[in-house]
Amino acid sequence: MYTAARIAGVLTGLTLTLGGAAFAAPAAHADIPACTNMVQQAGVHVSDAVRTACTQGVHGDLRGCASALTQAGAPGGAATGACRMAANPP
C-alpha cells in the first residue's frame, strides 16, 4: 500500500509540474517574428541589429528596442509599434 501511495504522489506531482509548464509557456512566448515583420514592412532590411532590438522588446525594454530599431533605419512609429508587438504577444 505504501508503494501505491508513493506512485500516486509522484504521478500527481508530475501532472502538476507539466500542467504548470503548459500554462507558463504561452506567457513566455516571444513574438520576435511579429516585430521583425513590422520592421520589414516599413522597408527596413531585417539584420542582426533588428533581431537584437526586437529581443529587447520581448524582455520589456521598449525604449531600448525602439531606439535600436530607429538606429537600424526604422521610422519612429514603426519602431515603437514593432517593439510593442514584441512585448505583447498575441
PLY file of the C-alpha trace (Angstrom):
ply
format ascii 1.0
element vertex 90
property float x
property float y
property float z
element edge 89
property int vertex1
property int vertex2
end_header
0.00 0.00 0.00
2.88 2.35 0.79
4.34 1.88 -2.71
0.99 2.62 -4.34
0.66 5.86 -2.36
4.19 6.88 -3.37
3.46 6.22 -7.06
0.22 8.20 -6.82
2.09 11.09 -5.20
4.78 11.07 -7.87
2.20 10.99 -10.66
0.26 13.85 -9.07
3.43 15.93 -8.74
4.39 15.20 -12.32
0.95 16.18 -13.56
1.03 19.46 -11.63
4.53 20.23 -12.88
3.71 19.57 -16.52
0.39 21.37 -16.24
2.11 24.40 -14.75
4.64 24.41 -17.57
1.82 24.35 -20.11
0.21 27.41 -18.53
3.50 29.28 -18.24
4.63 28.57 -21.82
2.25 30.98 -23.58
3.28 33.84 -21.31
6.94 33.26 -22.10
6.35 33.08 -25.83
8.47 35.64 -27.62
7.00 37.41 -30.60
10.18 38.39 -32.38
8.76 37.40 -35.81
5.88 39.90 -35.44
8.39 42.61 -34.55
10.73 41.81 -37.44
7.81 41.55 -39.89
6.60 45.02 -38.93
10.10 46.44 -39.41
10.37 44.70 -42.79
7.01 46.13 -43.85
8.42 49.57 -43.07
11.08 48.90 -45.70
14.00 48.05 -43.41
16.20 45.00 -44.00
15.94 42.56 -41.07
19.51 42.34 -39.83
21.05 41.01 -36.64
20.69 44.51 -35.16
16.93 44.41 -35.83
16.57 40.95 -34.27
18.57 42.07 -31.24
16.38 45.15 -30.86
13.23 43.03 -31.08
14.66 40.76 -28.40
14.99 43.81 -26.16
11.31 44.46 -26.74
10.43 40.91 -25.77
12.24 41.47 -22.48
10.26 44.64 -21.80
12.87 47.24 -22.75
10.61 49.17 -25.12
12.68 52.34 -25.05
15.91 50.46 -25.87
14.15 48.43 -28.54
12.68 51.49 -30.27
15.99 53.34 -30.08
17.88 50.41 -31.61
15.29 49.94 -34.37
15.45 53.65 -35.18
19.23 53.41 -35.42
18.76 50.45 -37.77
16.67 52.68 -40.05
13.09 52.03 -38.97
10.84 55.10 -38.80
9.88 56.11 -35.25
6.26 54.97 -35.43
7.14 51.62 -36.97
9.90 51.10 -34.40
7.55 51.80 -31.50
4.82 49.58 -32.94
7.22 46.74 -33.61
8.55 46.89 -30.07
5.02 46.82 -28.68
4.29 43.77 -30.83
7.38 42.08 -29.38
6.44 42.91 -25.79
2.76 41.91 -26.09
2.46 38.66 -27.99
-1.00 37.77 -29.31
0 1
1 2
2 3
3 4
4 5
5 6
6 7
7 8
8 9
9 10
10 11
11 12
12 13
13 14
14 15
15 16
16 17
17 18
18 19
19 20
20 21
21 22
22 23
23 24
24 25
25 26
26 27
27 28
28 29
29 30
30 31
31 32
32 33
33 34
34 35
35 36
36 37
37 38
38 39
39 40
40 41
41 42
42 43
43 44
44 45
45 46
46 47
47 48
48 49
49 50
50 51
51 52
52 53
53 54
54 55
55 56
56 57
57 58
58 59
59 60
60 61
61 62
62 63
63 64
64 65
65 66
66 67
67 68
68 69
69 70
70 71
71 72
72 73
73 74
74 75
75 76
76 77
77 78
78 79
79 80
80 81
81 82
82 83
83 84
84 85
85 86
86 87
87 88
88 89
